[in-house]
Amino acid sequence: MKRILTLATVFSLPGLAFAHEFKANELEIIHPIAFETAPTAKAGGGYFTIVNFGETDDSLIAVKADFPKVMVHKSEETDGIARMMHVDRVEIPAGETVEFAPGGYHVMFMGLPGPLQAGDSFPATLVFETAGELEIIFNVEERGSSKDDTDHSGHN
């Protein structure tokens, strides 16, 4: 029953009508996107949802892509001050959903050779502790086409 509720919750999220998904064992990666960047931006952010339909916890331990530096970050606000911190792993509990979204977990693609442009896409590999490596495609979308409220264009 928990699996059905999780699936119903995921498919009721806004913006998933045209989602694309990828699977590794009991993990499903839903709608990986990156937002377009300004022409001079040196970094961009990547977002997606991970659903663990299994009965065993897993962890995202790395993201690989063809950029000079790729890291997983988490944004937090404390006492009115927003911070972005590197994280070494993201726990994906059994039967749970973890969202990578503006203002929370996200992937930073640093050292962009040029802007990310709406309509483009690029490959990346998610590395999980148990499920192993999973190749996915990030579609680049216009800013404002989703719940984007974070601008990482100033990060190198």
C-alpha positions in Angstrom: 0.0 0.0 0.0 2.9 2.4 0.8 4.3 1.8 -2.7 0.9 2.8 -4.3 0.7 5.9 -2.1 4.2 6.9 -3.0 3.5 6.4 -6.7 0.3 8.4 -6.5 2.1 11.2 -4.7 4.9 11.3 -7.3 2.5 11.4 -10.3 0.5 14.1 -8.7 3.5 16.5 -8.5 3.3 19.5 -10.9 5.3 19.3 -14.1 5.3 15.5 -14.4 2.9 15.3 -17.3 5.8 15.1 -19.8 8.3 13.5 -17.4 11.0 11.1 -18.4 12.1 8.3 -16.1 15.1 6.1 -15.6 15.3 2.9 -13.5 18.0 1.1 -11.6 16.8 -2.0 -9.7 14.1 -0.7 -7.3 15.0 3.0 -7.8 13.3 5.3 -10.3 14.6 8.7 -11.3 11.9 11.0 -12.5 12.3 14.0 -14.8 15.9 15.0 -14.5 16.2 18.7 -15.7 18.7 21.6 -15.6 17.6 25.2 -16.1 19.0 27.3 -18.8 21.8 29.6 -17.7 23.0 33.1 -18.6 25.7 33.3 -21.3 28.4 34.1 -18.8 27.3 31.5 -16.1 30.0 29.1 -15.0 27.6 26.8 -13.1 24.2 25.3 -13.5 21.9 23.2 -11.3 20.3 19.8 -11.9 17.1 18.5 -10.4 15.1 15.3 -10.3 13.1 13.0 -8.1 14.3 9.6 -6.8 11.7 7.0 -5.7 12.9 3.9 -3.8 10.2 1.2 -4.5 12.4 -1.4 -2.8 12.6 -2.7 0.8 16.2 -1.8 1.2 17.7 1.7 1.7 20.2 3.0 -0.8 22.3 6.2 -1.1 23.3 8.5 -4.0 27.1 8.7 -3.5 28.2 10.6 -6.7 27.1 12.2 -9.9 29.3 12.1 -13.0 29.0 14.3 -16.1 31.2 15.8 -18.7 31.9 19.1 -16.8 35.1 20.0 -14.9 33.4 19.6 -11.5 30.1 18.0 -10.5 28.9 18.0 -6.9 25.7 17.3 -5.0 24.7 20.2 -2.8 22.0 21.0 -0.3 20.6 24.5 0.2 19.4 25.4 3.7 18.2 28.6 5.4 19.1 29.3 9.0 18.2 32.5 10.7 17.4 34.1 7.4 20.8 33.2 5.8 20.8 30.8 2.9 23.7 28.4 2.5 24.7 25.9 -0.1 26.7 22.9 1.3 28.4 20.0 -0.5 27.1 16.6 0.6 28.9 13.3 0.1 25.8 11.2 0.1 22.1 11.4 0.0 20.1 8.7 1.8 17.3 7.1 -0.2 15.2 5.3 2.4 13.2 2.2 1.3 9.7 3.1 0.2 10.5 6.8 0.2 10.8 9.7 -2.3 13.7 12.2 -2.3 13.3 15.3 -4.3 16.2 17.3 -5.8 14.6 20.8 -6.2 15.5 24.4 -5.9 16.0 25.3 -2.3 17.0 21.7 -1.3 19.2 19.0 -2.8 20.5 19.7 -6.3 23.4 18.8 -8.5 25.9 21.5 -9.4 27.5 21.4 -12.8 30.6 23.7 -12.6 32.9 25.0 -15.2 30.4 25.2 -18.0 32.0 25.7 -21.4 29.0 27.7 -22.5 25.4 28.4 -21.4 22.9 25.6 -20.9 20.2 26.4 -23.4 16.5 25.4 -23.2 15.8 22.5 -25.5 19.3 20.9 -25.1 20.1 17.8 -23.1 23.2 16.2 -21.7 24.0 12.8 -20.2 25.1 12.1 -16.6 25.6 9.1 -14.4 24.1 8.7 -11.0 26.2 6.4 -8.7 24.2 4.6 -6.0 25.8 2.6 -3.2 23.6 -0.5 -3.9 22.0 0.0 -7.3 25.3 0.9 -8.9 25.6 3.3 -11.9 22.6 4.7 -13.8 23.0 6.7 -17.0 20.3 9.5 -17.3 19.6 12.5 -19.5 19.1 16.0 -18.1 16.8 18.0 -20.3 17.5 21.7 -20.2 14.4 23.8 -19.5 13.6 27.5 -19.5 13.8 29.2 -16.1 10.3 29.7 -14.7 9.1 26.5 -16.4 9.2 24.7 -13.0 9.5 25.8 -9.4 12.9 27.4 -9.8 13.7 29.9 -7.1 17.5 29.5 -6.9 20.1 31.1 -9.1 23.6 29.5 -9.0 25.0 31.4 -12.0 27.5 33.2 -9.8 29.2 30.0 -8.5 32.5 28.9 -10.1 
